[in-house]
Amino acid sequence: MYPPYNITNEILHLLTSISEKLGAIDAIHIDRPAPQLRKQNKVKSIQASLEIEGNTLSEEQITAILNNQRVIGPQKDIQEVLNAIKVYESLNTFNSTSLQSFLAAHEMLLANLIANPGTFRKKSVGIVKGSEVAHLAPPFDNVPHLMKDLFIYLSSSNDPILIKSCVVHYEIEFIHPFMDGNGRMGRLWQTIILMEKYPVFEYIPFETIIKERQKEYYETLAISDKQGKSTVFIEFMLSAINEALSHFLHFQNRILTSDDRISYFLETYEKDAFTRKDYMNTFKDISTSTASRDLKAAVEKSQIQKNGDKNTTIYLKR
């Protein structure tokens, strides 16, 4: 049986809004932002996801660790960051529909922090908020088959990826398959599911929105628990994704420079040899003369090599 939820008008509205933003990102060629922005957004994702779980290190400290600089702070917090950096630098190596890949990610994320990372819990657990039990997770002996069923849903359901990613995020929190790291894994796996269909999500730090709306995040988890379905949590997560995409578009929505176009083309065009026409097929809104100037500048900067002349010109990646 697939995890239960309802399609609401709010979900439909958010799906439309997100799809429009993804289309805009693709149309203006910012689905692969500049390397510096990628690095900044990776730091934001790591910092936000870890702070939600109590980590005290700042973006500046995480950037320093990323640059192999010495940082003073709690050893546990530093180890969490080192592990998260390793995971987020390996995002493309994970397979969203593989339970073994999921366990490998947990092992990497919790290495040197808990005993036997990458293995399901062997105890029953509850989440306590104040003096009350906020969530009583399923018995530990149910975890393996619950997670197996969840990954069957992930690999076989025809649900839209945006919804499916939210459902899986919620179910990971509900099942609570590990003694520690469940929140981090829920957020991480949602990113991996999304980026397999929409690569731009590798660079969208929606964790920062969750951090800013942390109280609401936990409230929607609790409401979904009580209702026995993830509808409210899906609405929350889609709104967080929509907001994160808005921030990304606002920051990136500018006229591309020649350098922006060349960098984007060299990274996304799959063949080593290409023509001016190939270049213009990527940037359909530029003129022939602009394309020629872009390519001439790239040749002068030794980014590409020019062979032939006029109609026989072929460009080669360096």
Backbone as CSV, one residue per row, in Angstrom:
resi,resn,N_x,N_y,N_z,CA_x,CA_y,CA_z,C_x,C_y,C_z
1,MET,0.842,-1.198,0.000,0.000,0.000,0.000,0.876,1.245,0.000
2,TYR,0.534,2.219,-0.862,1.313,3.446,-0.944,0.983,4.369,0.231
3,PRO,1.945,5.226,0.639,1.691,6.159,1.743,0.494,7.064,1.423
4,PRO,-0.387,7.281,2.404,-1.614,8.053,2.140,-1.407,9.568,2.179
5,TYR,-2.087,10.265,1.275,-2.158,11.725,1.285,-3.292,12.128,0.344
6,ASN,-3.721,13.376,0.460,-4.760,13.914,-0.429,-4.175,15.035,-1.283
7,ILE,-4.686,15.174,-2.488,-4.336,16.313,-3.334,-5.294,17.458,-2.998
8,THR,-4.761,18.572,-2.544,-5.568,19.739,-2.192,-5.364,20.840,-3.234
9,ASN,-6.231,21.862,-3.175,-6.060,23.009,-4.066,-4.722,23.703,-3.814
10,GLU,-4.307,23.725,-2.548,-3.021,24.349,-2.212,-1.867,23.591,-2.858
11,ILE,-1.925,22.283,-2.833,-0.886,21.476,-3.474,-0.870,21.725,-4.976
12,LEU,-2.030,21.769,-5.605,-2.096,22.024,-7.046,-1.536,23.402,-7.375
13,HIS,-1.888,24.396,-6.572,-1.378,25.757,-6.781,0.142,25.790,-6.683
14,LEU,0.678,25.120,-5.659,2.137,25.125,-5.450,2.864,24.360,-6.550
15,LEU,2.288,23.249,-6.995,2.896,22.501,-8.093,2.996,23.364,-9.346
16,THR,1.951,24.127,-9.634,1.960,25.020,-10.801,3.020,26.101,-10.646
17,SER,3.077,26.711,-9.468,4.036,27.790,-9.221,5.478,27.291,-9.317
18,ILE,5.738,26.124,-8.746,7.085,25.548,-8.799,7.462,25.206,-10.233
19,SER,6.531,24.615,-10.973,6.797,24.245,-12.365,7.115,25.482,-13.205
20,GLU,6.404,26.569,-12.959,6.680,27.816,-13.688,8.084,28.325,-13.382
21,LYS,8.481,28.241,-12.131,9.822,28.717,-11.742,10.909,27.821,-12.328
22,LEU,10.678,26.510,-12.336,11.656,25.601,-12.939,11.780,25.876,-14.436
23,GLY,10.656,26.188,-15.087,10.690,26.543,-16.505,11.464,27.824,-16.747
24,ALA,11.282,28.810,-15.869,12.009,30.081,-15.997,13.504,29.876,-15.798
25,ILE,13.863,29.047,-14.835,15.274,28.760,-14.567,15.919,28.113,-15.788
26,ASP,15.199,27.182,-16.396,15.709,26.509,-17.590,15.800,27.477,-18.768
27,ALA,14.798,28.342,-18.914,14.740,29.243,-20.077,15.853,30.281,-20.069
28,ILE,16.255,30.719,-18.869,17.287,31.763,-18.819,18.653,31.189,-18.432
29,HIS,18.767,29.850,-18.553,20.081,29.190,-18.455,20.781,29.430,-17.119
30,ILE,20.034,29.299,-16.022,20.683,29.420,-14.709,20.506,28.136,-13.907
31,ASP,20.220,27.016,-14.623,20.057,25.755,-13.913,21.390,25.226,-13.389
32,ARG,22.498,25.789,-13.865,23.813,25.447,-13.312,24.521,26.752,-12.970
33,PRO,24.345,27.254,-11.770,24.909,28.553,-11.412,26.430,28.531,-11.359
34,ALA,27.003,29.720,-11.216,28.461,29.853,-11.164,29.035,29.054,-9.993
35,PRO,30.275,28.553,-10.154,30.872,27.712,-9.099,30.845,28.336,-7.709
36,GLN,31.090,29.656,-7.611,31.107,30.295,-6.291,29.739,30.236,-5.634
37,LEU,28.678,30.434,-6.439,27.331,30.367,-5.882,26.982,28.934,-5.490
38,ARG,27.440,27.980,-6.271,27.206,26.571,-5.912,27.803,26.268,-4.542
39,LYS,29.036,26.750,-4.351,29.729,26.515,-3.078,28.977,27.176,-1.929
40,GLN,28.534,28.421,-2.142,27.791,29.137,-1.103,26.500,28.406,-0.756
41,ASN,25.803,27.928,-1.769,24.526,27.251,-1.526,24.716,25.898,-0.851
42,LYS,25.819,25.218,-1.180,26.127,23.956,-0.499,26.360,24.213,0.995
43,VAL,27.094,25.275,1.289,27.345,25.642,2.688,26.028,25.965,3.389
44,LYS,25.147,26.712,2.713,23.850,27.060,3.305,23.029,25.804,3.605
45,SER,23.022,24.844,2.674,22.275,23.601,2.879,22.806,22.841,4.089
46,ILE,24.121,22.711,4.159,24.747,21.963,5.255,24.482,22.652,6.587
47,GLN,24.709,23.963,6.628,24.556,24.705,7.888,23.113,24.639,8.388
48,ALA,22.165,24.862,7.484,20.758,24.885,7.889,20.294,23.519,8.367
49,SER,20.623,22.466,7.607,20.164,21.131,7.975,20.757,20.692,9.309
50,LEU,22.019,21.057,9.556,22.662,20.674,10.816,22.178,21.535,11.979
51,GLU,21.931,22.824,11.729,21.453,23.694,12.820,20.088,23.240,13.330
52,ILE,19.259,22.753,12.417,17.949,22.231,12.822,18.122,21.131,13.866
53,GLU,19.222,20.387,13.760,19.496,19.279,14.690,20.385,19.704,15.858
54,GLY,20.669,21.026,15.973,21.413,21.507,17.141,22.875,21.836,16.919
55,ASN,23.365,21.700,15.684,24.767,22.037,15.416,24.965,23.545,15.559
56,THR,26.097,23.949,16.141,26.317,25.362,16.475,27.218,26.106,15.488
57,LEU,27.772,25.418,14.486,28.738,26.072,13.598,28.029,26.978,12.585
58,SER,28.669,28.110,12.292,28.121,29.112,11.377,28.504,28.797,9.937
59,GLU,27.903,29.529,9.005,28.268,29.386,7.593,29.745,29.706,7.386
60,GLU,30.238,30.731,8.102,31.650,31.108,7.967,32.566,29.976,8.431
61,GLN,32.207,29.337,9.532,33.025,28.226,10.041,32.968,27.021,9.095
62,ILE,31.797,26.748,8.547,31.666,25.628,7.611,32.461,25.913,6.340
63,THR,32.426,27.165,5.868,33.227,27.546,4.699,34.713,27.338,4.984
64,ALA,35.144,27.689,6.191,36.548,27.504,6.571,36.923,26.026,6.564
65,ILE,36.039,25.171,7.090,36.297,23.726,7.080,36.367,23.223,5.647
66,LEU,35.469,23.725,4.803,35.454,23.340,3.389,36.763,23.725,2.712
67,ASN,37.383,24.802,3.185,38.656,25.280,2.628,39.862,24.723,3.375
68,ASN,39.625,23.669,4.197,40.692,22.993,4.950,41.396,23.915,5.940
69,GLN,40.631,24.862,6.494,41.175,25.747,7.512,40.768,25.247,8.897
70,ARG,41.568,25.601,9.899,41.299,25.136,11.261,40.145,25.930,11.861
71,VAL,39.237,25.211,12.511,38.076,25.838,13.143,37.991,25.363,14.586
72,ILE,37.699,26.298,15.481,37.519,25.949,16.891,36.025,25.785,17.165
73,GLY,35.664,24.656,17.722,34.255,24.390,18.023,34.127,22.998,18.605
74,PRO,32.919,22.620,19.046,32.714,21.265,19.580,33.116,20.212,18.555
75,GLN,33.856,19.200,18.999,34.353,18.173,18.083,33.216,17.463,17.362
76,LYS,32.099,17.228,18.070,30.948,16.561,17.459,30.402,17.413,16.313
77,ASP,30.305,18.713,16.542,29.778,19.605,15.513,30.689,19.633,14.292
78,ILE,31.990,19.659,14.535,32.958,19.671,13.430,32.870,18.369,12.640
79,GLN,32.746,17.239,13.355,32.639,15.938,12.672,31.367,15.879,11.838
80,GLU,30.258,16.422,12.362,29.011,16.452,11.596,29.190,17.226,10.296
81,VAL,29.903,18.340,10.368,30.138,19.160,9.176,31.034,18.423,8.186
82,LEU,32.114,17.812,8.678,33.014,17.068,7.796,32.252,15.968,7.059
83,ASN,31.400,15.260,7.802,30.612,14.194,7.175,29.639,14.751,6.142
84,ALA,28.963,15.849,6.511,27.977,16.439,5.597,28.645,16.956,4.330
85,ILE,29.816,17.550,4.457,30.555,18.025,3.273,30.833,16.849,2.339
86,LYS,31.284,15.748,2.919,31.583,14.559,2.116,30.338,14.068,1.389
87,VAL,29.205,14.060,2.089,27.956,13.604,1.477,27.506,14.552,0.370
88,TYR,27.502,15.864,0.654,26.994,16.825,-0.324,27.923,16.959,-1.527
89,GLU,29.190,16.584,-1.365,30.089,16.562,-2.521,29.926,15.272,-3.323
90,SER,29.152,14.331,-2.797,28.948,13.038,-3.459,27.508,12.837,-3.896
91,LEU,26.715,13.912,-3.951,25.283,13.775,-4.214,24.982,12.967,-5.465
92,ASN,25.789,13.181,-6.511,25.509,12.513,-7.786,25.848,11.024,-7.777
93,THR,26.461,10.546,-6.704,26.805,9.122,-6.639,25.685,8.286,-6.025
94,PHE,24.693,8.945,-5.428,23.615,8.207,-4.776,22.468,7.949,-5.758
95,ASN,21.805,6.816,-5.562,20.652,6.433,-6.378,19.411,6.553,-5.502
96,SER,18.522,7.478,-5.855,17.390,7.793,-4.982,16.481,6.600,-4.716
97,THR,16.409,5.651,-5.650,15.480,4.521,-5.495,16.134,3.285,-4.888
98,SER,17.394,3.406,-4.480,18.127,2.263,-3.921,18.205,2.368,-2.400
99,LEU,17.657,1.390,-1.715,17.733,1.356,-0.261,19.179,1.201,0.200
100,GLN,19.978,0.441,-0.546,21.394,0.290,-0.191,22.123,1.620,-0.296
101,SER,21.785,2.412,-1.306,22.386,3.731,-1.463,21.981,4.637,-0.298
102,PHE,20.742,4.532,0.130,20.229,5.290,1.273,21.024,4.949,2.534
103,LEU,21.246,3.660,2.758,22.010,3.231,3.941,23.469,3.695,3.852
104,ALA,24.026,3.670,2.641,25.414,4.132,2.460,25.524,5.619,2.771
105,ALA,24.514,6.390,2.398,24.521,7.826,2.685,24.469,8.070,4.188
106,HIS,23.653,7.302,4.888,23.581,7.441,6.350,24.909,7.068,6.994
107,GLU,25.525,6.017,6.498,26.826,5.610,7.037,27.845,6.735,6.878
108,MET,27.822,7.410,5.737,28.740,8.512,5.479,28.399,9.731,6.348
109,LEU,27.108,9.983,6.515,26.652,11.168,7.236,26.889,11.062,8.744
110,LEU,26.828,9.840,9.270,26.955,9.644,10.719,28.254,8.948,11.123
111,ALA,29.211,8.836,10.198,30.493,8.186,10.509,31.162,8.872,11.703
112,ASN,31.674,8.060,12.610,32.398,8.539,13.806,31.511,9.352,14.754
113,LEU,30.201,9.222,14.593,29.277,9.937,15.480,28.399,8.980,16.283
114,ILE,28.029,7.848,15.687,27.220,6.852,16.385,27.789,5.472,16.088
115,ALA,27.374,4.501,16.887,27.781,3.120,16.624,26.985,2.578,15.429
116,ASN,27.651,1.864,14.570,27.023,1.187,13.427,26.178,2.097,12.542
117,PRO,26.759,3.192,12.045,25.995,4.021,11.103,25.685,3.228,9.843
118,GLY,24.567,3.555,9.204,24.188,2.832,7.988,23.411,1.568,8.261
119,THR,22.992,1.364,9.518,22.169,0.201,9.863,20.917,0.675,10.590
120,PHE,19.824,-0.057,10.393,18.570,0.323,11.035,18.666,0.155,12.550
121,ARG,17.855,0.941,13.244,17.862,0.883,14.712,17.387,-0.485,15.209
122,LYS,17.871,-0.844,16.383,17.499,-2.110,17.015,16.744,-1.866,18.325
123,LYS,16.256,-0.640,18.493,15.487,-0.292,19.689,14.251,0.489,19.264
124,SER,13.227,0.449,20.097,12.062,1.299,19.881,12.368,2.686,20.427
125,VAL,11.888,3.720,19.740,12.205,5.089,20.147,10.963,5.971,20.082
126,GLY,10.990,7.028,20.879,9.960,8.063,20.828,10.648,9.413,20.875
127,ILE,10.013,10.413,20.272,10.551,11.772,20.279,9.796,12.559,21.334
128,VAL,10.534,13.085,22.311,9.931,13.803,23.427,10.124,15.301,23.241
129,LYS,9.039,16.060,23.323,9.077,17.521,23.300,8.562,18.003,24.645
130,GLY,9.462,18.569,25.451,9.082,18.971,26.800,8.796,17.747,27.638
131,SER,7.583,17.662,28.140,7.219,16.502,28.976,6.316,15.524,28.232
132,GLU,6.096,15.788,26.938,5.186,14.946,26.170,5.917,14.167,25.082
133,VAL,5.409,12.988,24.774,5.941,12.205,23.651,5.299,12.748,22.377
134,ALA,6.113,13.419,21.554,5.593,14.045,20.334,5.380,13.025,19.222
135,HIS,6.208,11.988,19.219,6.073,10.976,18.163,6.623,9.648,18.659
136,LEU,5.812,8.627,18.577,6.251,7.273,18.919,6.481,6.530,17.617
137,ALA,7.738,6.257,17.311,8.081,5.618,16.038,7.620,4.162,16.020
138,PRO,7.405,3.602,14.836,7.022,2.188,14.746,8.060,1.289,15.425
139,PRO,7.654,0.115,15.912,8.599,-0.815,16.542,9.790,-1.102,15.625
140,PHE,10.952,-1.297,16.220,12.178,-1.450,15.428,12.128,-2.642,14.478
141,ASP,11.409,-3.706,14.885,11.375,-4.879,14.008,10.480,-4.672,12.783
142,ASN,9.722,-3.564,12.760,8.930,-3.222,11.572,9.712,-2.369,10.571
143,VAL,10.821,-1.800,11.024,11.543,-0.824,10.195,12.001,-1.397,8.851
144,PRO,12.651,-2.574,8.799,13.138,-3.062,7.498,12.049,-3.176,6.440
145,HIS,10.892,-3.733,6.793,9.876,-3.896,5.755,9.175,-2.570,5.447
146,LEU,9.076,-1.669,6.427,8.510,-0.346,6.156,9.381,0.434,5.178
147,MET,10.689,0.340,5.370,11.610,1.050,4.474,11.635,0.388,3.099
148,LYS,11.529,-0.929,3.072,11.466,-1.624,1.782,10.224,-1.187,1.008
149,ASP,9.083,-1.109,1.706,7.837,-0.664,1.065,7.956,0.775,0.576
150,LEU,8.618,1.622,1.368,8.777,3.021,0.982,9.586,3.141,-0.302
151,PHE,10.621,2.344,-0.430,11.445,2.418,-1.631,10.767,1.753,-2.832
152,ILE,9.876,0.818,-2.581,9.044,0.284,-3.676,8.137,1.396,-4.196
153,TYR,7.524,2.142,-3.275,6.699,3.296,-3.672,7.527,4.294,-4.477
154,LEU,8.725,4.584,-3.990,9.585,5.565,-4.637,9.949,5.151,-6.059
155,SER,10.196,3.873,-6.262,10.637,3.410,-7.582,9.486,3.080,-8.532
156,SER,8.278,2.810,-7.985,7.207,2.327,-8.868,6.010,3.261,-9.001
157,SER,5.843,4.192,-8.080,4.679,5.076,-8.127,4.778,6.067,-9.280
158,ASN,3.629,6.422,-9.845,3.568,7.429,-10.896,3.293,8.835,-10.349
159,ASP,3.336,8.995,-9.037,3.141,10.319,-8.438,4.160,11.305,-9.003
160,PRO,3.795,12.581,-9.134,4.778,13.588,-9.553,5.978,13.599,-8.603
161,ILE,7.154,13.778,-9.155,8.390,13.738,-8.356,8.341,14.738,-7.209
162,LEU,7.789,15.925,-7.452,7.727,16.938,-6.393,6.928,16.428,-5.198
163,ILE,5.798,15.776,-5.455,4.997,15.215,-4.365,5.705,14.014,-3.750
164,LYS,6.208,13.146,-4.604,6.861,11.929,-4.118,8.019,12.253,-3.163
165,SER,8.786,13.285,-3.501,9.923,13.660,-2.649,9.456,14.099,-1.267
166,CYS,8.314,14.799,-1.212,7.767,15.238,0.079,7.241,14.048,0.880
167,VAL,6.568,13.140,0.205,6.038,11.946,0.869,7.180,11.142,1.487
168,VAL,8.236,10.926,0.715,9.377,10.145,1.218,10.034,10.856,2.397
169,HIS,10.204,12.167,2.296,10.756,12.958,3.413,9.925,12.725,4.671
170,TYR,8.603,12.852,4.552,7.737,12.653,5.713,7.851,11.227,6.257
171,GLU,7.809,10.241,5.378,7.819,8.845,5.824,9.130,8.486,6.533
172,ILE,10.240,9.073,6.081,11.511,8.835,6.775,11.430,9.369,8.205
173,GLU,10.812,10.567,8.362,10.653,11.124,9.706,9.707,10.253,10.538
174,PHE,8.659,9.759,9.908,7.669,8.951,10.637,8.246,7.597,11.055
175,ILE,8.869,6.911,10.110,9.430,5.576,10.395,10.605,5.667,11.356
176,HIS,11.384,6.762,11.221,12.529,6.971,12.107,13.459,5.749,12.068
177,PRO,14.001,5.443,10.887,14.705,4.162,10.734,16.022,4.051,11.500
178,PHE,16.589,5.181,11.930,17.890,5.154,12.595,17.793,5.713,14.015
179,MET,18.801,5.415,14.809,18.851,5.979,16.152,19.125,7.477,16.109
180,ASP,19.822,7.918,15.088,20.127,9.343,14.949,20.289,9.660,13.464
181,GLY,20.057,10.921,13.099,20.270,11.354,11.723,19.059,11.262,10.833
182,ASN,17.875,10.975,11.395,16.671,10.805,10.576,16.244,12.102,9.889
183,GLY,16.291,13.214,10.616,15.928,14.496,10.025,16.856,14.871,8.886
184,ARG,18.157,14.711,9.124,19.149,15.011,8.082,18.928,14.137,6.856
185,MET,18.628,12.848,7.095,18.428,11.935,5.970,17.148,12.261,5.199
186,GLY,16.091,12.667,5.903,14.855,13.033,5.218,15.074,14.209,4.275
187,ARG,15.784,15.232,4.761,16.036,16.416,3.935,17.007,16.102,2.801
188,LEU,18.039,15.314,3.126,19.020,14.938,2.109,18.361,14.120,1.001
189,TRP,17.535,13.141,1.380,16.976,12.244,0.354,15.961,12.976,-0.514
190,GLN,15.284,13.956,0.050,14.382,14.749,-0.779,15.185,15.501,-1.839
191,THR,16.328,16.057,-1.456,17.197,16.731,-2.423,17.634,15.772,-3.524
192,ILE,18.049,14.572,-3.163,18.544,13.603,-4.141,17.427,13.178,-5.096
193,ILE,16.232,12.955,-4.561,15.091,12.593,-5.421,14.820,13.711,-6.424
194,LEU,14.785,14.939,-5.954,14.464,16.080,-6.815,15.536,16.323,-7.869
195,MET,16.805,16.237,-7.474,17.867,16.611,-8.415,18.050,15.576,-9.521
196,GLU,17.569,14.338,-9.305,17.666,13.358,-10.382,16.780,13.744,-11.567
197,LYS,15.681,14.439,-11.296,14.818,14.915,-12.384,15.100,16.374,-12.733
198,TYR,15.399,17.168,-11.710,15.667,18.598,-11.898,17.038,18.913,-11.295
199,PRO,18.112,18.828,-12.103,19.472,18.980,-11.562,19.704,20.263,-10.774
200,VAL,18.913,21.306,-11.040,19.115,22.576,-10.332,18.954,22.406,-8.821
201,PHE,18.214,21.383,-8.364,18.009,21.217,-6.925,19.303,20.877,-6.181
202,GLU,20.343,20.513,-6.915,21.646,20.342,-6.260,22.109,21.666,-5.664
203,TYR,21.595,22.773,-6.208,22.063,24.097,-5.805,20.976,24.933,-5.135
204,ILE,19.850,24.326,-4.785,18.749,25.057,-4.148,18.723,24.705,-2.653
205,PRO,19.185,25.593,-1.789,19.245,25.265,-0.357,17.907,25.467,0.348
206,PHE,16.910,24.614,0.025,15.596,24.797,0.641,15.636,24.509,2.141
207,GLU,16.740,23.888,2.605,16.906,23.666,4.042,16.907,24.981,4.824
208,THR,17.372,26.070,4.171,17.389,27.365,4.865,15.975,27.850,5.161
209,ILE,15.034,27.548,4.254,13.639,27.930,4.483,13.062,27.094,5.622
210,ILE,13.400,25.806,5.648,12.938,24.939,6.741,13.468,25.461,8.069
211,LYS,14.737,25.872,8.085,15.332,26.394,9.326,14.588,27.642,9.794
212,GLU,14.274,28.543,8.850,13.567,29.784,9.195,12.148,29.493,9.683
213,ARG,11.562,28.408,9.187,10.178,28.055,9.546,10.158,26.747,10.342
214,GLN,11.155,26.575,11.214,11.373,25.306,11.901,10.177,24.895,12.764
215,LYS,9.578,25.864,13.450,8.415,25.554,14.301,7.290,24.976,13.450
216,GLU,7.044,25.592,12.291,5.989,25.122,11.391,6.336,23.747,10.816
217,TYR,7.618,23.527,10.552,8.102,22.240,10.043,7.696,21.117,10.991
218,TYR,8.001,21.306,12.283,7.678,20.272,13.262,6.171,20.172,13.507
219,GLU,5.480,21.308,13.436,4.019,21.274,13.612,3.342,20.472,12.507
220,THR,3.800,20.650,11.263,3.175,19.913,10.154,3.512,18.426,10.226
221,LEU,4.686,18.096,10.730,5.007,16.681,10.958,4.038,16.090,11.989
222,ALA,3.799,16.841,13.079,2.919,16.357,14.145,1.474,16.234,13.658
223,ILE,0.999,17.218,12.897,-0.367,17.170,12.369,-0.534,15.975,11.435
224,SER,0.460,15.769,10.582,0.398,14.629,9.656,0.368,13.312,10.420
225,ASP,1.148,13.227,11.501,1.112,12.021,12.339,-0.305,11.762,12.858
226,LYS,-0.939,12.815,13.382,-2.274,12.665,13.970,-3.318,12.311,12.918
227,GLN,-3.158,12.887,11.715,-4.129,12.630,10.645,-3.872,11.312,9.920
228,GLY,-2.688,10.742,10.125,-2.362,9.475,9.477,-2.103,9.612,7.988
229,LYS,-1.769,10.813,7.539,-1.429,11.047,6.134,-0.583,12.308,6.036
230,SER,0.188,12.411,4.960,1.216,13.454,4.878,0.778,14.735,4.178
231,THR,-0.525,14.914,3.964,-1.031,16.046,3.177,-0.499,17.396,3.659
232,VAL,-0.623,17.680,4.948,-0.211,18.978,5.493,1.289,19.171,5.342
233,PHE,2.047,18.100,5.553,3.501,18.199,5.394,3.869,18.454,3.936
234,ILE,3.183,17.824,2.999,3.436,18.069,1.571,3.207,19.541,1.249
235,GLU,2.108,20.102,1.759,1.829,21.520,1.528,2.967,22.389,2.063
236,PHE,3.430,22.071,3.268,4.522,22.858,3.854,5.789,22.758,3.013
237,MET,6.175,21.546,2.662,7.431,21.362,1.935,7.378,21.982,0.545
238,LEU,6.244,21.862,-0.137,6.132,22.487,-1.457,6.224,24.005,-1.337
239,SER,5.647,24.563,-0.274,5.753,26.014,-0.087,7.199,26.423,0.203
240,ALA,7.937,25.585,0.949,9.348,25.875,1.227,10.176,25.810,-0.059
241,ILE,9.907,24.804,-0.885,10.610,24.673,-2.167,10.284,25.854,-3.071
242,ASN,9.021,26.235,-3.105,8.593,27.364,-3.931,9.302,28.649,-3.498
243,GLU,9.394,28.853,-2.195,10.072,30.045,-1.669,11.562,30.015,-1.991
244,ALA,12.184,28.851,-1.842,13.618,28.728,-2.140,13.892,29.008,-3.614
245,LEU,13.022,28.520,-4.496,13.182,28.785,-5.926,12.996,30.276,-6.231
246,SER,12.085,30.932,-5.524,11.892,32.376,-5.708,13.161,33.138,-5.353
247,HIS,13.779,32.772,-4.213,15.030,33.428,-3.808,16.112,33.201,-4.861
248,PHE,16.192,31.971,-5.354,17.220,31.628,-6.344,17.019,32.429,-7.627
249,LEU,15.775,32.501,-8.094,15.471,33.251,-9.310,15.745,34.734,-9.132
250,HIS,15.372,35.276,-7.987,15.576,36.702,-7.726,17.064,37.031,-7.741
251,PHE,17.857,36.161,-7.132,19.301,36.402,-7.072,19.949,36.256,-8.446
252,GLN,19.467,35.294,-9.221,20.112,34.955,-10.490,19.513,35.672,-11.700
253,ASN,18.337,36.313,-11.495,17.605,36.848,-12.645,18.261,38.130,-13.166
254,ARG,19.213,37.958,-14.003,19.941,39.077,-14.571,20.287,38.726,-16.003
255,ILE,20.740,39.719,-16.771,21.159,39.458,-18.144,22.491,38.721,-18.106
256,LEU,22.574,37.607,-18.813,23.815,36.834,-18.815,24.904,37.581,-19.567
257,THR,26.113,37.555,-19.008,27.264,38.131,-19.694,27.836,37.103,-20.660
258,SER,28.775,37.549,-21.480,29.455,36.637,-22.394,30.118,35.500,-21.623
259,ASP,30.791,35.846,-20.523,31.453,34.820,-19.703,30.442,33.828,-19.131
260,ASP,29.272,34.338,-18.686,28.217,33.446,-18.167,27.790,32.437,-19.229
261,ARG,27.573,32.954,-20.455,27.101,32.074,-21.534,28.145,31.015,-21.883
262,ILE,29.387,31.439,-22.024,30.450,30.488,-22.380,30.604,29.432,-21.290
263,SER,30.637,29.855,-20.040,30.805,28.902,-18.929,29.665,27.895,-18.912
264,TYR,28.439,28.416,-19.089,27.271,27.535,-19.080,27.339,26.542,-20.243
265,PHE,27.668,27.039,-21.429,27.698,26.182,-22.617,28.753,25.083,-22.476
266,LEU,29.951,25.449,-22.036,31.030,24.464,-21.932,30.708,23.388,-20.902
267,GLU,29.924,23.752,-19.897,29.598,22.774,-18.870,28.434,21.878,-19.272
268,THR,27.532,22.403,-20.091,26.316,21.639,-20.391,26.329,20.954,-21.756
269,TYR,27.118,21.486,-22.703,27.145,20.863,-24.037,27.972,19.588,-23.971
270,GLU,27.406,18.493,-24.403,28.014,17.184,-24.135,29.145,16.817,-25.085
271,LYS,29.147,17.352,-26.303,30.189,16.986,-27.258,31.415,17.894,-27.113
272,ASP,32.563,17.398,-27.544,33.806,18.183,-27.444,33.941,19.189,-28.576
273,ALA,33.334,18.898,-29.714,33.413,19.793,-30.871,32.040,20.402,-31.143
274,PHE,32.027,21.669,-31.564,30.747,22.322,-31.818,30.936,23.487,-32.796
275,THR,29.816,23.965,-33.307,29.821,25.093,-34.239,29.131,26.291,-33.593
276,ARG,29.193,27.419,-34.284,28.480,28.605,-33.804,26.975,28.328,-33.745
277,LYS,26.493,27.554,-34.715,25.067,27.215,-34.728,24.681,26.421,-33.481
278,ASP,25.543,25.479,-33.075,25.290,24.712,-31.847,25.194,25.656,-30.654
279,TYR,26.105,26.617,-30.603,26.131,27.592,-29.514,24.830,28.398,-29.504
280,MET,24.385,28.817,-30.676,23.165,29.628,-30.769,21.904,28.816,-30.506
281,ASN,21.965,27.506,-30.693,20.818,26.660,-30.369,20.577,26.614,-28.861
282,THR,21.636,26.840,-28.096,21.490,26.919,-26.638,20.965,28.283,-26.231
283,PHE,21.493,29.334,-26.860,21.084,30.707,-26.530,20.321,31.300,-27.721
284,LYS,19.052,30.969,-27.776,18.258,31.325,-28.953,17.931,32.818,-29.044
285,ASP,18.185,33.561,-27.960,17.822,34.975,-27.963,18.999,35.895,-28.312
286,ILE,20.163,35.341,-28.684,21.296,36.195,-29.043,21.462,36.231,-30.563
287,SER,22.096,37.289,-31.040,22.312,37.450,-32.484,23.554,36.695,-32.920
288,THR,23.689,36.557,-34.240,24.869,35.897,-34.816,26.145,36.640,-34.424
289,SER,26.098,37.958,-34.456,27.294,38.737,-34.123,27.670,38.593,-32.649
290,THR,26.654,38.521,-31.779,26.937,38.313,-30.347,27.567,36.948,-30.124
291,ALA,27.037,35.928,-30.799,27.610,34.579,-30.680,29.064,34.577,-31.156
292,SER,29.332,35.264,-32.273,30.701,35.320,-32.799,31.638,36.009,-31.807
293,ARG,31.158,37.095,-31.178,31.995,37.808,-30.195,32.273,36.926,-28.977
294,ASP,31.237,36.217,-28.514,31.419,35.313,-27.373,32.505,34.281,-27.669
295,LEU,32.402,33.655,-28.840,33.318,32.570,-29.193,34.731,33.107,-29.444
296,LYS,34.816,34.284,-30.054,36.133,34.902,-30.282,36.827,35.189,-28.951
297,ALA,36.070,35.723,-27.993,36.638,36.017,-26.667,37.077,34.732,-25.967
298,ALA,36.294,33.678,-26.124,36.642,32.407,-25.487,37.914,31.818,-26.088
299,VAL,38.096,31.981,-27.403,39.322,31.527,-28.062,40.513,32.314,-27.520
300,GLU,40.357,33.630,-27.391,41.450,34.489,-26.899,41.823,34.159,-25.453
301,LYS,40.847,33.686,-24.694,41.113,33.316,-23.293,41.539,31.853,-23.167
302,SER,41.711,31.177,-24.307,42.131,29.760,-24.352,41.131,28.825,-23.678
303,GLN,39.855,29.245,-23.646,38.823,28.357,-23.126,38.416,27.315,-24.161
304,ILE,38.523,27.716,-25.441,38.206,26.824,-26.544,39.250,27.020,-27.644
305,GLN,39.287,26.094,-28.581,40.217,26.158,-29.714,39.414,26.262,-31.005
306,LYS,39.885,27.111,-31.918,39.195,27.310,-33.187,39.937,26.595,-34.301
307,ASN,39.220,25.810,-35.094,39.780,25.151,-36.272,38.944,25.531,-37.491
308,GLY,39.613,25.833,-38.622,38.899,26.192,-39.852,38.581,27.676,-39.884
309,ASP,37.810,28.062,-40.912,37.497,29.479,-41.096,36.104,29.623,-41.701
310,LYS,35.414,30.709,-41.338,34.081,31.033,-41.840,33.133,29.846,-41.704
311,ASN,32.552,29.379,-42.826,31.543,28.320,-42.733,32.087,26.965,-42.301
312,THR,33.411,26.797,-42.337,34.003,25.497,-41.950,34.517,25.520,-40.512
313,THR,34.272,26.605,-39.780,34.812,26.744,-38.430,34.207,25.714,-37.459
314,ILE,35.093,25.045,-36.751,34.718,24.124,-35.674,35.446,24.570,-34.413
315,TYR,34.750,24.551,-33.318,35.367,24.900,-32.029,35.529,23.634,-31.190
316,LEU,36.624,23.568,-30.451,36.911,22.407,-29.604,37.066,22.855,-28.162
317,LYS,36.511,22.074,-27.278,36.711,22.339,-25.860,38.165,22.089,-25.483
318,ARG,38.688,22.892,-24.594,40.064,22.692,-24.108,40.080,21.595,-23.053
